[in-house]
Amino acid sequence: PGAAFGNFDVTEQGVPMPPTPITQHRLHNQQITQHTLASPVEVVRHLGALQGQDYPGVKWSIGLRVPGCTDADVEQALAKHAIVRTWLLRGTLHIAAAEDVRWMLALVAPRLIAGNARRYQQLELDEPTLMRSNDILARALQDGQELDRRALLALLEDHGISTEGQRGVYLLQRASLDGLIGQGVQRGQYGIFFALDRLPPATLSREEALAEMARRYFTTRGPATLQDFVWWSSLTTPDARAALDSVRGELIEEKIDGVSYWRADISPTDSDGFAALLPGFDEYLLAYQNRRAMLDPSHAPLIQRGGMFAPTIVIGGRVVGTWQRTVRKRGVTVALSPFAPLREDVLQAIKRPVQQYGDFLGLPVEVH
């Protein structure tokens, strides 16, 4: 990495190295160090899409970006379908604003479906079976009906379509990628599905959609590279390059070690000493193919295991440890696991996001 990335390590005194221009811009643009948005819907619309397979985690991803936001506020936006959880970028569950879901699906779903062809074959899901499943699921959710995952899978079984193993997930995903169903709130372990025909239709042409996706990404995640955008968006490299070219005049280009990084023309908020507790799949890490600016590669195995990402402690833009929560009726406990001992003033800085998390849940919070 070039000098602009700085030193990734924690000093012997337990103090993270100063933030770099890259991390300062990313924290600012992602609404982590600056807060100009007033609601969960505005945050989701601003970021375009947030990775969302961890339901409690993605709610906190939204909440930490809106001062005073609560878990109930995010739940309300999901219940009203102002924001929607569905399989989207990279074929993974994301949350997007209602008005963005259909044009994003139109842009990325055909390639994702084609990429699933081999898995469909392994699961013995031929196209007639997939289309029949789509029809059953769509009819079950007509006229405003909402059903959870268990009920939908039981319905498929009743119609002679096996949901054994991963078949059920791929059947629900296919109906979602085909723009038929999406999820609102989750009750217990099960998402509540509804028909996507209740959402605004896609009104952007393919060229407009490409430009809008690039605009959302680089203005909210920049500085970022073309390959970062390819990773995040599910687009082919030629489509991603064309998308970037269409908004190039709206962005600033910077060269680091001969590689072009693109970002909005803004002055970032100073993040020196700024502390945050991020959920495991937060966009601050997941939105980039190359995460070295925020995470020492030697620490990567400590936060990523078997496709799961641990919640992270971030100081001055760098990941310095992980954390876990234990929620009970009368309170929440946050257990901190720094990669190296942290100095007392750094631990004091962490108290602010810990309290913010307790306020988000509406529970007293204790730190271990």
GUDRENFI-671069 format. One record per residue (C-alpha): x negated, y, z negated; residue number from 0. Coordinates in steps of 0.25 Angstrom, whole numbers. Layout:
N
pt px=X; py=Y; pz=Z; num=NUM
...
This chain:
368
pt px=0; py=0; pz=0; num=0
pt px=-4; py=14; pz=3; num=1
pt px=-7; py=25; pz=-8; num=2
pt px=7; py=30; pz=-8; num=3
pt px=11; py=17; pz=-14; num=4
pt px=2; py=19; pz=-26; num=5
pt px=-1; py=9; pz=-37; num=6
pt px=9; py=-1; pz=-40; num=7
pt px=4; py=-5; pz=-53; num=8
pt px=7; py=-1; pz=-68; num=9
pt px=-4; py=5; pz=-75; num=10
pt px=-10; py=-1; pz=-87; num=11
pt px=-2; py=9; pz=-96; num=12
pt px=11; py=3; pz=-90; num=13
pt px=14; py=16; pz=-82; num=14
pt px=18; py=14; pz=-67; num=15
pt px=9; py=21; pz=-57; num=16
pt px=15; py=34; pz=-52; num=17
pt px=26; py=33; pz=-41; num=18
pt px=23; py=34; pz=-27; num=19
pt px=29; py=43; pz=-16; num=20
pt px=36; py=30; pz=-11; num=21
pt px=42; py=26; pz=-24; num=22
pt px=46; py=40; pz=-27; num=23
pt px=54; py=42; pz=-14; num=24
pt px=60; py=28; pz=-15; num=25
pt px=65; py=31; pz=-30; num=26
pt px=71; py=44; pz=-25; num=27
pt px=77; py=40; pz=-12; num=28
pt px=84; py=28; pz=-19; num=29
pt px=90; py=37; pz=-30; num=30
pt px=82; py=31; pz=-41; num=31
pt px=74; py=43; pz=-45; num=32
pt px=84; py=53; pz=-39; num=33
pt px=99; py=53; pz=-41; num=34
pt px=108; py=60; pz=-31; num=35
pt px=119; py=50; pz=-29; num=36
pt px=131; py=50; pz=-38; num=37
pt px=138; py=36; pz=-36; num=38
pt px=135; py=21; pz=-33; num=39
pt px=141; py=23; pz=-19; num=40
pt px=131; py=35; pz=-16; num=41
pt px=119; py=27; pz=-21; num=42
pt px=123; py=15; pz=-12; num=43
pt px=126; py=23; pz=0; num=44
pt px=113; py=31; pz=-2; num=45
pt px=105; py=18; pz=-2; num=46
pt px=113; py=11; pz=9; num=47
pt px=112; py=-3; pz=2; num=48
pt px=107; py=-8; pz=-11; num=49
pt px=103; py=-23; pz=-12; num=50
pt px=114; py=-29; pz=-21; num=51
pt px=113; py=-44; pz=-24; num=52
pt px=111; py=-41; pz=-39; num=53
pt px=124; py=-35; pz=-42; num=54
pt px=121; py=-28; pz=-56; num=55
pt px=107; py=-24; pz=-50; num=56
pt px=113; py=-17; pz=-38; num=57
pt px=123; py=-9; pz=-47; num=58
pt px=111; py=-4; pz=-55; num=59
pt px=104; py=-1; pz=-42; num=60
pt px=115; py=9; pz=-39; num=61
pt px=117; py=14; pz=-53; num=62
pt px=103; py=18; pz=-56; num=63
pt px=104; py=27; pz=-44; num=64
pt px=116; py=35; pz=-50; num=65
pt px=114; py=42; pz=-63; num=66
pt px=126; py=38; pz=-72; num=67
pt px=130; py=27; pz=-63; num=68
pt px=136; py=14; pz=-70; num=69
pt px=138; py=0; pz=-67; num=70
pt px=153; py=3; pz=-66; num=71
pt px=151; py=14; pz=-56; num=72
pt px=144; py=4; pz=-47; num=73
pt px=154; py=-6; pz=-49; num=74
pt px=165; py=4; pz=-46; num=75
pt px=159; py=7; pz=-32; num=76
pt px=158; py=-8; pz=-29; num=77
pt px=172; py=-10; pz=-33; num=78
pt px=177; py=1; pz=-24; num=79
pt px=168; py=-5; pz=-13; num=80
pt px=162; py=9; pz=-12; num=81
pt px=149; py=1; pz=-12; num=82
pt px=148; py=-14; pz=-7; num=83
pt px=140; py=-26; pz=-10; num=84
pt px=137; py=-35; pz=2; num=85
pt px=127; py=-42; pz=10; num=86
pt px=120; py=-32; pz=18; num=87
pt px=105; py=-29; pz=20; num=88
pt px=96; py=-41; pz=21; num=89
pt px=108; py=-49; pz=19; num=90
pt px=108; py=-46; pz=4; num=91
pt px=119; py=-40; pz=-5; num=92
pt px=118; py=-25; pz=-5; num=93
pt px=127; py=-14; pz=-9; num=94
pt px=131; py=-3; pz=1; num=95
pt px=141; py=8; pz=2; num=96
pt px=154; py=4; pz=8; num=97
pt px=153; py=13; pz=20; num=98
pt px=139; py=7; pz=23; num=99
pt px=142; py=-8; pz=22; num=100
pt px=148; py=-10; pz=36; num=101
pt px=138; py=-2; pz=44; num=102
pt px=126; py=-9; pz=36; num=103
pt px=132; py=-23; pz=39; num=104
pt px=134; py=-20; pz=53; num=105
pt px=119; py=-16; pz=54; num=106
pt px=113; py=-28; pz=47; num=107
pt px=123; py=-39; pz=45; num=108
pt px=121; py=-45; pz=59; num=109
pt px=106; py=-47; pz=57; num=110
pt px=109; py=-53; pz=43; num=111
pt px=119; py=-63; pz=48; num=112
pt px=110; py=-67; pz=60; num=113
pt px=99; py=-69; pz=49; num=114
pt px=108; py=-78; pz=41; num=115
pt px=110; py=-88; pz=53; num=116
pt px=100; py=-99; pz=48; num=117
pt px=106; py=-98; pz=34; num=118
pt px=120; py=-99; pz=39; num=119
pt px=115; py=-112; pz=46; num=120
pt px=109; py=-118; pz=34; num=121
pt px=122; py=-115; pz=26; num=122
pt px=130; py=-121; pz=37; num=123
pt px=137; py=-108; pz=39; num=124
pt px=141; py=-107; pz=54; num=125
pt px=147; py=-95; pz=60; num=126
pt px=161; py=-101; pz=60; num=127
pt px=160; py=-104; pz=45; num=128
pt px=155; py=-90; pz=43; num=129
pt px=166; py=-83; pz=51; num=130
pt px=176; py=-92; pz=44; num=131
pt px=171; py=-88; pz=30; num=132
pt px=171; py=-73; pz=34; num=133
pt px=185; py=-74; pz=38; num=134
pt px=189; py=-81; pz=25; num=135
pt px=182; py=-71; pz=16; num=136
pt px=187; py=-59; pz=24; num=137
pt px=202; py=-63; pz=23; num=138
pt px=200; py=-66; pz=8; num=139
pt px=196; py=-52; pz=6; num=140
pt px=207; py=-45; pz=14; num=141
pt px=216; py=-34; pz=9; num=142
pt px=207; py=-30; pz=-2; num=143
pt px=205; py=-43; pz=-8; num=144
pt px=192; py=-45; pz=-16; num=145
pt px=186; py=-58; pz=-21; num=146
pt px=173; py=-63; pz=-27; num=147
pt px=163; py=-72; pz=-22; num=148
pt px=168; py=-84; pz=-29; num=149
pt px=182; py=-82; pz=-23; num=150
pt px=177; py=-80; pz=-9; num=151
pt px=168; py=-92; pz=-9; num=152
pt px=179; py=-101; pz=-15; num=153
pt px=188; py=-96; pz=-3; num=154
pt px=178; py=-100; pz=7; num=155
pt px=177; py=-114; pz=0; num=156
pt px=192; py=-115; pz=1; num=157
pt px=192; py=-113; pz=16; num=158
pt px=181; py=-124; pz=17; num=159
pt px=169; py=-115; pz=18; num=160
pt px=158; py=-120; pz=9; num=161
pt px=151; py=-109; pz=1; num=162
pt px=141; py=-119; pz=-6; num=163
pt px=127; py=-114; pz=-8; num=164
pt px=124; py=-101; pz=-1; num=165
pt px=135; py=-103; pz=9; num=166
pt px=144; py=-94; pz=1; num=167
pt px=135; py=-83; pz=0; num=168
pt px=132; py=-83; pz=15; num=169
pt px=147; py=-83; pz=18; num=170
pt px=149; py=-71; pz=10; num=171
pt px=137; py=-64; pz=15; num=172
pt px=141; py=-67; pz=29; num=173
pt px=155; py=-61; pz=27; num=174
pt px=148; py=-49; pz=21; num=175
pt px=138; py=-47; pz=32; num=176
pt px=150; py=-48; pz=42; num=177
pt px=156; py=-36; pz=35; num=178
pt px=168; py=-44; pz=29; num=179
pt px=166; py=-44; pz=14; num=180
pt px=158; py=-36; pz=3; num=181
pt px=157; py=-36; pz=-12; num=182
pt px=161; py=-26; pz=-22; num=183
pt px=159; py=-28; pz=-37; num=184
pt px=154; py=-41; pz=-43; num=185
pt px=161; py=-48; pz=-54; num=186
pt px=152; py=-57; pz=-62; num=187
pt px=144; py=-65; pz=-52; num=188
pt px=153; py=-63; pz=-40; num=189
pt px=154; py=-51; pz=-30; num=190
pt px=168; py=-47; pz=-26; num=191
pt px=170; py=-47; pz=-11; num=192
pt px=179; py=-38; pz=-3; num=193
pt px=182; py=-36; pz=12; num=194
pt px=172; py=-26; pz=19; num=195
pt px=183; py=-21; pz=28; num=196
pt px=187; py=-11; pz=17; num=197
pt px=174; py=-4; pz=19; num=198
pt px=171; py=7; pz=29; num=199
pt px=168; py=2; pz=43; num=200
pt px=154; py=3; pz=49; num=201
pt px=154; py=16; pz=57; num=202
pt px=139; py=17; pz=61; num=203
pt px=133; py=12; pz=74; num=204
pt px=122; py=3; pz=73; num=205
pt px=112; py=14; pz=76; num=206
pt px=118; py=23; pz=65; num=207
pt px=118; py=12; pz=55; num=208
pt px=103; py=9; pz=58; num=209
pt px=100; py=24; pz=56; num=210
pt px=109; py=24; pz=43; num=211
pt px=102; py=12; pz=37; num=212
pt px=88; py=18; pz=39; num=213
pt px=93; py=31; pz=34; num=214
pt px=98; py=25; pz=21; num=215
pt px=86; py=17; pz=19; num=216
pt px=74; py=26; pz=22; num=217
pt px=81; py=38; pz=14; num=218
pt px=84; py=30; pz=2; num=219
pt px=72; py=20; pz=2; num=220
pt px=61; py=28; pz=8; num=221
pt px=50; py=28; pz=9; num=222
pt px=51; py=15; pz=16; num=223
pt px=46; py=8; pz=29; num=224
pt px=53; py=2; pz=41; num=225
pt px=50; py=-12; pz=35; num=226
pt px=57; py=-8; pz=22; num=227
pt px=69; py=-4; pz=30; num=228
pt px=69; py=-17; pz=38; num=229
pt px=69; py=-25; pz=25; num=230
pt px=80; py=-17; pz=18; num=231
pt px=89; py=-15; pz=30; num=232
pt px=89; py=-29; pz=37; num=233
pt px=87; py=-22; pz=50; num=234
pt px=78; py=-27; pz=61; num=235
pt px=65; py=-19; pz=62; num=236
pt px=69; py=-13; pz=75; num=237
pt px=82; py=-9; pz=69; num=238
pt px=76; py=-4; pz=57; num=239
pt px=66; py=4; pz=65; num=240
pt px=77; py=10; pz=74; num=241
pt px=85; py=14; pz=61; num=242
pt px=73; py=21; pz=55; num=243
pt px=70; py=28; pz=69; num=244
pt px=84; py=33; pz=69; num=245
pt px=82; py=41; pz=55; num=246
pt px=67; py=43; pz=56; num=247
pt px=69; py=58; pz=57; num=248
pt px=76; py=58; pz=44; num=249
pt px=65; py=52; pz=36; num=250
pt px=50; py=55; pz=32; num=251
pt px=40; py=45; pz=37; num=252
pt px=27; py=42; pz=28; num=253
pt px=15; py=33; pz=32; num=254
pt px=10; py=25; pz=21; num=255
pt px=-2; py=15; pz=25; num=256
pt px=3; py=17; pz=39; num=257
pt px=17; py=13; pz=36; num=258
pt px=29; py=22; pz=38; num=259
pt px=38; py=25; pz=27; num=260
pt px=51; py=33; pz=29; num=261
pt px=59; py=41; pz=18; num=262
pt px=68; py=53; pz=16; num=263
pt px=62; py=66; pz=16; num=264
pt px=64; py=69; pz=1; num=265
pt px=55; py=72; pz=-11; num=266
pt px=57; py=61; pz=-21; num=267
pt px=59; py=62; pz=-36; num=268
pt px=47; py=60; pz=-45; num=269
pt px=48; py=46; pz=-50; num=270
pt px=35; py=46; pz=-59; num=271
pt px=39; py=38; pz=-71; num=272
pt px=53; py=36; pz=-66; num=273
pt px=59; py=23; pz=-72; num=274
pt px=70; py=14; pz=-66; num=275
pt px=76; py=0; pz=-68; num=276
pt px=80; py=-5; pz=-55; num=277
pt px=88; py=-18; pz=-52; num=278
pt px=82; py=-30; pz=-45; num=279
pt px=86; py=-27; pz=-31; num=280
pt px=86; py=-12; pz=-31; num=281
pt px=83; py=-5; pz=-18; num=282
pt px=71; py=2; pz=-24; num=283
pt px=63; py=-11; pz=-22; num=284
pt px=72; py=-19; pz=-12; num=285
pt px=73; py=-9; pz=-1; num=286
pt px=59; py=-11; pz=3; num=287
pt px=51; py=-22; pz=10; num=288
pt px=38; py=-16; pz=3; num=289
pt px=40; py=-14; pz=-11; num=290
pt px=26; py=-11; pz=-15; num=291
pt px=28; py=4; pz=-18; num=292
pt px=37; py=0; pz=-30; num=293
pt px=32; py=-14; pz=-34; num=294
pt px=18; py=-19; pz=-36; num=295
pt px=18; py=-32; pz=-27; num=296
pt px=13; py=-40; pz=-39; num=297
pt px=25; py=-37; pz=-47; num=298
pt px=35; py=-41; pz=-36; num=299
pt px=36; py=-56; pz=-41; num=300
pt px=40; py=-50; pz=-54; num=301
pt px=53; py=-43; pz=-48; num=302
pt px=56; py=-53; pz=-37; num=303
pt px=59; py=-67; pz=-39; num=304
pt px=67; py=-76; pz=-30; num=305
pt px=73; py=-65; pz=-22; num=306
pt px=78; py=-58; pz=-35; num=307
pt px=72; py=-44; pz=-39; num=308
pt px=71; py=-41; pz=-54; num=309
pt px=75; py=-27; pz=-59; num=310
pt px=63; py=-18; pz=-59; num=311
pt px=58; py=-7; pz=-68; num=312
pt px=53; py=5; pz=-59; num=313
pt px=44; py=16; pz=-65; num=314
pt px=40; py=27; pz=-55; num=315
pt px=45; py=19; pz=-43; num=316
pt px=37; py=6; pz=-47; num=317
pt px=42; py=-7; pz=-52; num=318
pt px=35; py=-9; pz=-65; num=319
pt px=44; py=-21; pz=-71; num=320
pt px=57; py=-28; pz=-71; num=321
pt px=69; py=-27; pz=-80; num=322
pt px=81; py=-36; pz=-84; num=323
pt px=94; py=-32; pz=-90; num=324
pt px=103; py=-40; pz=-100; num=325
pt px=117; py=-35; pz=-100; num=326
pt px=127; py=-38; pz=-112; num=327
pt px=140; py=-32; pz=-115; num=328
pt px=134; py=-23; pz=-125; num=329
pt px=121; py=-19; pz=-118; num=330
pt px=110; py=-21; pz=-108; num=331
pt px=96; py=-25; pz=-111; num=332
pt px=85; py=-21; pz=-101; num=333
pt px=72; py=-29; pz=-102; num=334
pt px=60; py=-22; pz=-96; num=335
pt px=49; py=-31; pz=-90; num=336
pt px=38; py=-21; pz=-85; num=337
pt px=26; py=-27; pz=-77; num=338
pt px=16; py=-21; pz=-86; num=339
pt px=18; py=-14; pz=-100; num=340
pt px=24; py=0; pz=-98; num=341
pt px=20; py=13; pz=-106; num=342
pt px=30; py=18; pz=-116; num=343
pt px=34; py=30; pz=-107; num=344
pt px=37; py=21; pz=-96; num=345
pt px=46; py=13; pz=-104; num=346
pt px=53; py=25; pz=-109; num=347
pt px=55; py=29; pz=-94; num=348
pt px=62; py=16; pz=-92; num=349
pt px=72; py=19; pz=-103; num=350
pt px=80; py=28; pz=-94; num=351
pt px=84; py=18; pz=-83; num=352
pt px=86; py=8; pz=-94; num=353
pt px=97; py=17; pz=-100; num=354
pt px=102; py=20; pz=-86; num=355
pt px=104; py=5; pz=-84; num=356
pt px=112; py=4; pz=-97; num=357
pt px=120; py=16; pz=-94; num=358
pt px=123; py=10; pz=-80; num=359
pt px=129; py=-3; pz=-87; num=360
pt px=135; py=5; pz=-98; num=361
pt px=128; py=-3; pz=-108; num=362
pt px=118; py=0; pz=-119; num=363
pt px=104; py=-4; pz=-115; num=364
pt px=92; py=-10; pz=-122; num=365
pt px=78; py=-11; pz=-116; num=366
pt px=68; py=-23; pz=-119; num=367
